[in-house]
Amino acid sequence: MRGEAERAPDSEQLAEIGLRLEVDGEIATITLDRPERRNAQTFATWSALAQIGTTLPEQVRVVVVRGEGPSFSAGIDVRLFTPGGIPGQGSFASAATHDGGTIERRIREFQQGFLWLRRPDIVSIAAVQGHAIGAGFQLALACDLRVVADDVKFCMKEPALGLVPDLTGTKPLVDLVGLSRAVEICLTARVVEAGEALRLGLAERVVPAGELEAATRELASSLLTADRDAATATKRLLQGAAGRTLEEQAAAEGAEQAARIRKLFGGPAVRGDRSP
């Protein structure tokens, strides 16, 4: 849902966190902007991403997520693993001193920064170059589509650090590559490079690093050629397909199409099936 009451973070606030948000008509671009730390993510990163999602301008249809510099994101800022943590944000050690319910609540809050990228009313594209490790890999997986540079290096590092991937990456990974391959990728913490990423379905397109921006812009523009309401309804149908039988999916198609026909040609406005 679009958040109208909540105030959008301004550019100065985002800059302090290491993010940029640029809106150009129907396309919004979120840039991880800490190249000196390979765009490592922090608690503040995740909170700001969630806030961007709830305050995204109504006209936006496509969201591009990218990283400044040679890496998309090297994962979690290692300072979060130290007792001192990051000034003003704490650390995993300080979080562990709270009761379990508090930790789980904070994780759910951080996950909101990733979940909104799958909303039916937008299409999200990750433009990924260089390292996409751990949280960086999961941020790419949170997007609907991935255009990657030929130097990309995906890696799910969390299990090697004694943690689990908890930023919503496990389901899209299994959906894309299957259970067995997902287990192997996560538990070996190995690097998946561009060619394999394309074969496995982790990337829709691989391009030379110098062409990543242009290729992403071309894809974003192509996505805007579809009717907005039809695009939203189609994405809802596709997202729900895996959880429905053929008969259930056929019924959902019928309901969505009936709603479209009523809107286009008159008749009572009946809302189509909105199930995920």
Sequence and secondary structure as in RCSB ss.txt:
>XXXX:A:sequence
MRGEAERAPDSEQLAEIGLRLEVDGEIATITLDRPERRNAQTFATWSALAQIGTTLPEQVRVVVVRGEGPSFSAG
IDVRLFTPGGIPGQGSFASAATHDGGTIERRIREFQQGFLWLRRPDIVSIAAVQGHAIGAGFQLALACDLRVVAD
DVKFCMKEPALGLVPDLTGTKPLVDLVGLSRAVEICLTARVVEAGEALRLGLAERVVPAGELEAATRELASSLLT
ADRDAATATKRLLQGAAGRTLEEQAAAEGAEQAARIRKLFGGPAVRGDRSP
>XXXX:A:secstr
   SSS    HHHHHHHTEEEEEETTEEEEEE  GGGTT B HHHHHHHHHHHHT  TT  EEEEEESSS SB S
B GGGGSSS BTTTB HHHHHTS HHHHHHHHHHHHHHHHGGG TT EEEEEE SEEETHHHHHHHHSSEEEEET
T EEE  GGGGT    SS HHHHHHHH HHHHHHHHHHT  EEHHHHHHHTS SEEE GGGHHHHHHHHHHHHTT
S HHHHHHHHHHHHHHTTS HHHHHHHHHHHHHHHHHHHH S         
